[in-house]
Amino acid sequence: MGGALKLKAVEYVEGDGRLLAIVVRASFDERGTVPLTDESLPLQMSVMVKEEGEGSPAHIHIPSVAVDQEGRYRHEMLHVLDGRVDVGVHTGAGVLTGRVVLGHGDTILLFEGHSTVFLERTRLVEIKEGPYPGPERDKRWL
């Protein structure tokens, strides 16, 4: 992917013809959800810039490959650059077990279901397990 996506605040570091690193600068401000990695990589990285009131209903991320653990879902990490987001923490069966409000510099690692509501204009980095299975197999709504 290095070089395929041209964004001023994202740098792809390559060597020996391979992608070695991705740098997301604090100045990143592209509206929406911007995937930064090739879909085949074992970690998927996106940056989100969302407005107050936007979000995502409760969902889990379905494993991309066969796993031997019952109830294991693709994990996801959110790191807030600025703003505030309310994260609902759900079981894989959809039971809401708690809510966490994240602000500037906060990070959460999610193991099962989750939902989001952006409480104000927010920029965050999302990292989840890959490879990306495509939109029809990425998530199951709870």
N, CA, C and O of each residue as an XYZ file, in Angstrom:
568
protein
N       0.824     -1.186      0.000
C       0.000      0.000      0.000
C       0.860      1.238      0.000
O       0.414      2.285     -0.471
N       2.066      1.165      0.505
C       2.921      2.335      0.602
C       2.905      3.133     -0.679
O       3.237      2.624     -1.749
N       2.521      4.374     -0.562
C       2.502      5.238     -1.715
C       1.187      5.214     -2.482
O       0.911      6.151     -3.232
N       0.367      4.181     -2.324
C      -0.887      4.102     -3.069
C      -1.886      5.145     -2.568
O      -2.647      5.706     -3.355
N      -1.882      5.399     -1.282
C      -2.767      6.380     -0.684
C      -1.948      7.618     -0.376
O      -0.991      7.544      0.395
N      -2.298      8.745     -0.957
C      -1.535      9.978     -0.770
C      -2.278     10.902      0.176
O      -3.243     11.556     -0.221
N      -1.838     10.961      1.412
C      -2.395     11.858      2.404
C      -1.242     12.642      3.018
O      -0.189     12.074      3.310
N      -1.433     13.932      3.213
C      -0.357     14.773      3.729
C       0.128     14.347      5.110
O       1.315     14.480      5.410
N      -0.756     13.845      5.946
C      -0.395     13.544      7.322
C      -0.078     12.064      7.562
O       0.013     11.633      8.711
N       0.091     11.281      6.483
C       0.431      9.863      6.601
C       1.682      9.600      5.786
O       1.789     10.013      4.631
N       2.634      8.902      6.408
C       3.874      8.555      5.710
C       4.038      7.042      5.719
O       3.839      6.385      6.740
N       4.405      6.505      4.562
C       4.704      5.083      4.428
C       6.212      4.959      4.284
O       6.804      5.525      3.365
N       6.831      4.214      5.197
C       8.280      4.028      5.168
C       8.564      2.670      4.551
O       8.109      1.643      5.054
N       9.319      2.669      3.455
C       9.615      1.438      2.738
C      11.114      1.209      2.672
O      11.900      2.154      2.728
N      11.495     -0.028      2.553
C      12.892     -0.411      2.386
C      12.957     -1.769      1.742
O      12.138     -2.638      2.043
N      13.906     -1.970      0.869
C      14.045     -3.243      0.154
C      12.748     -3.645     -0.537
O      12.444     -4.832     -0.658
N      11.982     -2.651     -0.992
C      10.751     -2.937     -1.706
C       9.598     -3.389     -0.834
O       8.596     -3.888     -1.346
N       9.721     -3.222      0.493
C       8.676     -3.663      1.422
C       8.231     -2.503      2.294
O       9.009     -1.594      2.585
N       6.981     -2.543      2.703
C       6.465     -1.581      3.664
C       7.021     -1.934      5.037
O       6.862     -3.063      5.500
N       7.674     -0.971      5.692
C       8.280     -1.219      6.994
C       7.574     -0.486      8.132
O       7.651     -0.912      9.284
N       6.888      0.610      7.817
C       6.217      1.370      8.873
C       5.200      2.320      8.254
O       5.306      2.712      7.092
N       4.214      2.676      9.067
C       3.245      3.707      8.700
C       3.250      4.737      9.818
O       3.118      4.388     10.992
N       3.403      5.995      9.457
C       3.402      7.095     10.419
C       2.140      7.915     10.205
O       1.861      8.355      9.090
N       1.378      8.121     11.272
C       0.208      8.999     11.234
C       0.559     10.228     12.061
O       0.778     10.130     13.268
N       0.610     11.369     11.417
C       0.950     12.623     12.085
C      -0.270     13.175     12.836
O      -1.417     12.928     12.460
N       0.006     13.915     13.888
C      -1.059     14.518     14.693
C      -1.933     15.456     13.880
O      -3.056     15.756     14.285
N      -1.446     15.919     12.753
C      -2.207     16.845     11.913
C      -3.235     16.130     11.018
O      -3.940     16.791     10.256
N      -3.332     14.807     11.096
C      -4.286     14.063     10.266
C      -5.689     14.611     10.486
O      -6.131     14.741     11.628
N      -6.396     14.933      9.400
C      -7.719     15.531      9.549
C      -8.639     15.192      8.382
O      -9.477     16.014      8.011
N      -8.507     14.004      7.792
C      -9.369     13.572      6.693
C     -10.686     13.065      7.272
O     -10.687     12.140      8.085
N     -11.784     13.645      6.872
C     -13.109     13.312      7.379
C     -13.504     11.877      7.027
O     -13.224     11.407      5.924
N     -14.156     11.178      7.967
C     -14.658      9.831      7.736
C     -13.749      8.774      8.329
O     -12.995      9.043      9.263
N     -13.823      7.569      7.783
C     -12.955      6.457      8.184
C     -12.013      6.193      7.019
O     -12.451      5.860      5.917
N     -10.719      6.344      7.270
C      -9.719      6.199      6.216
C      -8.831      4.995      6.526
O      -7.998      5.067      7.429
N      -8.996      3.877      5.787
C      -8.103      2.724      5.985
C      -6.713      3.052      5.449
O      -6.571      3.648      4.381
N      -5.690      2.657      6.204
C      -4.310      2.982      5.839
C      -3.488      1.769      5.439
O      -2.360      1.918      4.971
N      -4.035      0.566      5.614
C      -3.275     -0.657      5.368
C      -3.899     -1.482      4.251
O      -5.084     -1.356      3.943
N      -3.073     -2.321      3.662
C      -3.548     -3.298      2.692
C      -4.437     -4.299      3.428
O      -4.149     -4.659      4.569
N      -5.510     -4.747      2.787
C      -6.473     -5.648      3.421
C      -5.888     -6.997      3.829
O      -6.476     -7.685      4.664
N      -4.750     -7.395      3.264
C      -4.178     -8.705      3.548
C      -3.305     -8.718      4.812
O      -2.936     -9.793      5.284
N      -2.976     -7.574      5.356
C      -2.070     -7.520      6.509
C      -2.731     -8.055      7.773
O      -3.953     -7.990      7.907
N      -1.929     -8.587      8.708
C      -2.486     -9.159      9.937
C      -3.013     -8.122     10.915
O      -3.786     -8.462     11.810
N      -2.610     -6.855     10.764
C      -3.191     -5.763     11.537
C      -3.729     -4.730     10.561
O      -3.061     -4.366      9.593
N      -4.925     -4.270     10.820
C      -5.561     -3.262      9.989
C      -5.546     -1.938     10.740
O      -5.893     -1.894     11.921
N      -5.150     -0.861     10.071
C      -5.081      0.451     10.696
C      -5.924      1.440      9.910
O      -5.820      1.536      8.688
N      -6.762      2.174     10.635
C      -7.585      3.227     10.046
C      -7.522      4.440     10.959
O      -7.214      4.327     12.145
N      -7.818      5.598     10.392
C      -7.991      6.796     11.200
C      -9.411      7.280     10.953
O      -9.881      7.322      9.816
N     -10.087      7.645     12.039
C     -11.454      8.143     11.941
C     -11.505      9.592     12.384
O     -10.917      9.970     13.397
N     -12.209     10.388     11.618
C     -12.541     11.751     12.021
C     -14.052     11.836     11.884
O     -14.589     11.845     10.777
N     -14.728     11.897     13.019
C     -16.195     11.869     13.036
C     -16.730     13.072     13.799
O     -16.059     13.637     14.664
N     -17.957     13.447     13.453
C     -18.623     14.582     14.085
C     -19.523     14.116     15.224
O     -19.869     12.938     15.314
N     -19.894     15.042     16.083
C     -20.793     14.755     17.196
C     -22.049     14.055     16.693
O     -22.649     14.461     15.697
N     -22.441     12.980     17.411
C     -23.648     12.246     17.068
C     -23.432     11.067     16.139
O     -24.287     10.186     16.052
N     -22.312     11.034     15.449
C     -22.026      9.881     14.593
C     -21.593      8.711     15.468
O     -21.324      8.879     16.657
N     -21.528      7.523     14.869
C     -21.082      6.361     15.615
C     -21.427      5.083     14.900
O     -21.750      5.081     13.712
N     -21.355      3.997     15.637
C     -21.622      2.684     15.081
C     -22.419      1.869     16.093
O     -22.063      1.838     17.271
N     -23.506      1.200     15.650
C     -24.263      0.336     16.567
C     -23.403     -0.833     17.051
O     -22.334     -1.108     16.506
N     -23.893     -1.502     18.075
C     -23.166     -2.625     18.665
C     -22.875     -3.698     17.618
O     -23.745     -4.070     16.831
N     -21.632     -4.188     17.625
C     -21.205     -5.215     16.680
C     -19.983     -5.946     17.214
O     -19.325     -5.486     18.147
N     -19.691     -7.088     16.608
C     -18.441     -7.807     16.849
C     -17.746     -7.946     15.507
O     -18.379     -7.855     14.455
N     -16.433     -8.169     15.553
C     -15.678     -8.420     14.330
C     -15.417     -9.917     14.232
O     -14.763    -10.508     15.092
N     -15.935    -10.512     13.179
C     -15.848    -11.954     12.948
C     -14.401    -12.316     12.593
O     -13.766    -11.588     11.829
N     -13.867    -13.412     13.123
C     -12.500    -13.806     12.761
C     -12.328    -13.965     11.252
O     -13.214    -14.474     10.565
N     -11.178    -13.526     10.748
C     -10.891    -13.627      9.320
C     -10.470    -15.036      8.932
O     -10.672    -15.464      7.795
N      -9.891    -15.746      9.873
C      -9.399    -17.097      9.625
C      -9.942    -18.004     10.725
O     -10.412    -17.527     11.758
N      -9.873    -19.297     10.500
C     -10.362    -20.241     11.503
C      -9.585    -20.081     12.809
O      -8.360    -19.963     12.804
N     -10.302    -20.080     13.911
C      -9.677    -20.021     15.233
C     -10.202    -21.179     16.056
O     -11.287    -21.697     15.791
N      -9.429    -21.587     17.062
C      -9.837    -22.744     17.848
C     -10.416    -22.345     19.203
O     -10.603    -23.205     20.064
N     -10.702    -21.069     19.408
C     -11.278    -20.624     20.659
C     -12.747    -20.268     20.446
O     -13.074    -19.432     19.603
N     -13.618    -20.897     21.203
C     -15.040    -20.597     21.116
C     -15.281    -19.153     21.549
O     -14.760    -18.713     22.574
N     -16.056    -18.431     20.783
C     -16.396    -17.067     21.152
C     -15.281    -16.058     20.933
O     -15.358    -14.939     21.440
N     -14.248    -16.430     20.190
C     -13.154    -15.492     19.962
C     -13.475    -14.632     18.756
O     -13.835    -15.135     17.691
N     -13.339    -13.338     18.937
C     -13.615    -12.387     17.874
C     -12.337    -11.605     17.574
O     -11.381    -11.648     18.349
N     -12.326    -10.889     16.444
C     -11.169    -10.053     16.131
C     -11.125     -8.892     17.115
O     -12.123     -8.202     17.322
N      -9.978     -8.689     17.708
C      -9.804     -7.626     18.687
C      -9.622     -6.290     17.984
O      -9.194     -6.230     16.832
N      -9.956     -5.218     18.698
C      -9.854     -3.879     18.135
C      -9.363     -2.911     19.204
O      -9.781     -2.981     20.359
N      -8.474     -2.010     18.807
C      -7.967     -0.980     19.712
C      -8.345      0.385     19.152
O      -8.220      0.626     17.951
N      -8.805      1.273     20.023
C      -9.096      2.649     19.656
C      -8.194      3.560     20.491
O      -8.093      3.401     21.708
N      -7.543      4.516     19.825
C      -6.706      5.504     20.528
C      -7.190      6.891     20.098
O      -7.147      7.232     18.915
N      -7.646      7.683     21.063
C      -8.219      8.991     20.773
C      -7.113     10.038     20.669
O      -6.348     10.254     21.608
N      -7.048     10.681     19.503
C      -6.097     11.780     19.309
C      -6.640     13.056     19.939
O      -5.919     13.766     20.639
N      -7.909     13.341     19.689
C      -8.592     14.437     20.375
C     -10.090     14.260     20.214
O     -10.551     13.560     19.312
N     -10.847     14.901     21.096
C     -12.294     14.750     21.109
C     -12.719     13.774     22.191
O     -11.944     13.438     23.087
N     -13.968     13.324     22.093
C     -14.518     12.377     23.068
C     -15.461     11.414     22.369
O     -16.249     11.808     21.509
N     -15.370     10.143     22.749
C     -16.237      9.101     22.195
C     -16.722      8.213     23.332
O     -15.952      7.839     24.216
N     -18.000      7.884     23.297
C     -18.609      6.965     24.261
C     -18.558      5.576     23.637
O     -19.099      5.360     22.552
N     -17.915      4.643     24.312
C     -17.777      3.265     23.816
C     -18.617      2.348     24.699
O     -18.400      2.259     25.907
N     -19.578      1.668     24.079
C     -20.330      0.644     24.789
C     -19.570     -0.665     24.692
O     -19.133     -1.050     23.607
N     -19.408     -1.352     25.810
C     -18.697     -2.630     25.837
C     -19.746     -3.737     25.966
O     -20.494     -3.785     26.942
N     -19.789     -4.615     24.982
C     -20.805     -5.666     24.900
C     -20.152     -7.046     24.907
O     -18.997     -7.199     24.512
N     -20.902     -8.041     25.360
C     -20.463     -9.420     25.190
C     -20.675     -9.796     23.729
O     -21.339     -9.069     22.990
N     -20.117    -10.924     23.310
C     -20.323    -11.415     21.952
C     -21.778    -11.726     21.655
O     -22.177    -11.801     20.493
N     -22.578    -11.909     22.708
C     -24.013    -12.164     22.544
C     -24.813    -10.864     22.489
O     -26.027    -10.891     22.285
N     -24.138     -9.726     22.671
C     -24.813     -8.440     22.554
C     -25.220     -7.781     23.850
O     -25.838     -6.717     23.824
N     -24.892     -8.380     24.996
C     -25.274     -7.796     26.282
C     -24.350     -6.620     26.600
O     -23.130     -6.775     26.648
N     -24.943     -5.444     26.818
C     -24.174     -4.258     27.200
C     -23.705     -4.433     28.639
O     -24.525     -4.589     29.544
N     -22.390     -4.407     28.855
C     -21.852     -4.606     30.200
C     -21.297     -3.331     30.809
O     -21.030     -3.284     32.009
N     -21.122     -2.305     30.002
C     -20.621     -1.045     30.524
C     -20.396     -0.045     29.415
O     -20.427     -0.382     28.231
N     -20.165      1.208     29.824
C     -19.880      2.286     28.889
C     -18.620      2.983     29.397
O     -18.424      3.148     30.601
N     -17.770      3.388     28.453
C     -16.537      4.085     28.787
C     -16.449      5.320     27.898
O     -16.573      5.215     26.678
N     -16.237      6.485     28.498
C     -16.017      7.693     27.710
C     -14.517      7.900     27.594
O     -13.813      8.009     28.598
N     -14.036      7.952     26.355
C     -12.621      8.151     26.082
C     -12.395      9.579     25.603
O     -13.198     10.131     24.851
N     -11.295     10.165     26.049
C     -10.915     11.499     25.613
C      -9.482     11.518     25.133
O      -8.856     10.471     24.968
N      -8.963     12.716     24.908
C      -7.616     12.930     24.378
C      -6.581     12.008     25.034
O      -6.395     12.033     26.251
N      -5.914     11.199     24.212
C      -4.844     10.332     24.687
C      -5.291      9.000     25.256
O      -4.448      8.153     25.552
N      -6.601      8.785     25.420
C      -7.100      7.526     25.982
C      -7.087      6.429     24.925
O      -7.221      6.689     23.729
N      -6.920      5.182     25.402
C      -6.864      4.003     24.531
C      -7.718      2.907     25.151
O      -7.748      2.751     26.371
N      -8.414      2.147     24.303
C      -9.167      0.986     24.769
C      -8.861     -0.184     23.840
O      -8.761     -0.010     22.626
N      -8.714     -1.375     24.417
C      -8.562     -2.617     23.664
C      -9.836     -3.418     23.886
O     -10.178     -3.755     25.019
N     -10.538     -3.721     22.793
C     -11.831     -4.405     22.854
C     -11.680     -5.849     22.396
O     -11.057     -6.121     21.370
N     -12.254     -6.771     23.162
C     -12.131     -8.192     22.867
C     -13.394     -8.797     22.268
O     -13.329     -9.827     21.596
N     -14.540     -8.171     22.504
C     -15.801     -8.718     21.987
C     -16.610     -7.609     21.345
O     -16.090     -6.873     20.507
N     -17.878     -7.475     21.724
C     -18.752     -6.508     21.088
C     -18.522     -5.094     21.582
O     -18.035     -4.872     22.691
N     -18.887     -4.132     20.724
C     -18.739     -2.722     21.103
C     -19.582     -1.840     20.198
O     -19.959     -2.221     19.090
N     -19.863     -0.653     20.707
C     -20.590      0.365     19.953
C     -19.900      1.697     20.237
O     -19.164      1.831     21.215
N     -20.147      2.678     19.370
C     -19.551      3.992     19.591
C     -20.563      5.095     19.319
O     -21.415      4.984     18.437
N     -20.444      6.156     20.097
C     -21.162      7.401     19.850
C     -20.149      8.519     20.065
O     -19.582      8.660     21.148
N     -19.932      9.306     19.025
C     -18.987     10.408     19.116
C     -19.679     11.583     19.802
O     -20.703     12.070     19.322
N     -19.122     12.035     20.922
C     -19.739     13.068     21.749
C     -19.407     14.473     21.271
O     -20.068     15.437     21.655
N     -18.408     14.586     20.455
C     -17.988     15.838     19.825
C     -17.099     15.451     18.654
O     -16.806     14.271     18.459
N     -16.669     16.433     17.876
C     -15.763     16.112     16.768
C     -14.544     15.398     17.354
O     -13.888     15.908     18.263
N     -14.253     14.212     16.819
C     -13.214     13.352     17.399
C     -12.343     12.767     16.302
O     -12.825     12.397     15.231
N     -11.045     12.690     16.590
C     -10.088     12.010     15.712
C      -9.519     10.846     16.514
O      -9.067     11.023     17.645
N      -9.546      9.653     15.921
C      -8.981      8.496     16.614
C      -8.331      7.535     15.627
O      -8.649      7.509     14.438
N      -7.414      6.751     16.168
C      -6.755      5.693     15.409
C      -7.394      4.378     15.827
O      -7.561      4.103     17.016
N      -7.751      3.563     14.827
C      -8.341      2.249     15.057
C      -7.374      1.202     14.510
O      -6.921      1.297     13.370
N      -7.068      0.212     15.330
C      -6.259     -0.917     14.879
C      -7.020     -2.186     15.247
O      -7.407     -2.380     16.399
N      -7.230     -3.051     14.250
C      -7.891     -4.321     14.531
C      -7.193     -5.436     13.778
O      -6.429     -5.209     12.841
N      -7.481     -6.641     14.219
C      -6.860     -7.807     13.598
C      -7.320     -7.974     12.161
O      -8.483     -7.734     11.837
N      -6.413     -8.378     11.317
C      -6.703     -8.688      9.921
C      -6.483    -10.173      9.710
O      -6.375    -10.940     10.667
N      -6.418    -10.561      8.481
C      -6.691     -9.734      7.315
C      -8.156     -9.329      7.273
O      -9.018     -9.982      7.861
N      -8.420     -8.226      6.561
C      -9.776     -7.717      6.424
C     -10.565     -8.679      5.547
O     -10.180     -8.919      4.403
N     -11.674     -9.241      6.065
C     -12.406    -10.262      5.310
C     -13.406     -9.705      4.300
O     -14.104    -10.477      3.643
N     -13.490     -8.398      4.164
C     -14.466     -7.787      3.265
C     -15.687     -7.342      4.043
O     -15.921     -7.821      5.153
N     -16.475     -6.429      3.477
C     -17.594     -5.850      4.216
C     -18.660     -6.854      4.662
O     -19.287     -6.669      5.705
N     -18.865     -7.897      3.891
C     -19.915     -8.874      4.251
C     -19.482     -9.807      5.378
O     -20.335    -10.451      5.988
N     -18.185     -9.902      5.675
C     -17.691    -10.799      6.724
C     -16.926    -10.065      7.819
O     -16.354    -10.703      8.703
N     -16.907     -8.744      7.774
C     -16.148     -7.980      8.760
C     -16.805     -7.985     10.127
O     -16.143     -8.195     11.143
N     -18.110     -7.753     10.150
C     -18.780     -7.645     11.438
C     -20.154     -8.289     11.422
O     -20.781     -8.502     10.384
N     -20.576     -8.583     12.642
C     -21.949     -9.058     12.855
C     -22.605     -8.066     13.800
O     -22.091     -7.806     14.888
N     -23.740     -7.512     13.388
C     -24.458     -6.546     14.223
C     -25.119     -7.276     15.369
O     -25.690     -8.349     15.178
N     -25.049     -6.711     16.547
C     -25.613     -7.355     17.753
C     -27.004     -6.838     18.064
O     -27.620     -7.271     19.039
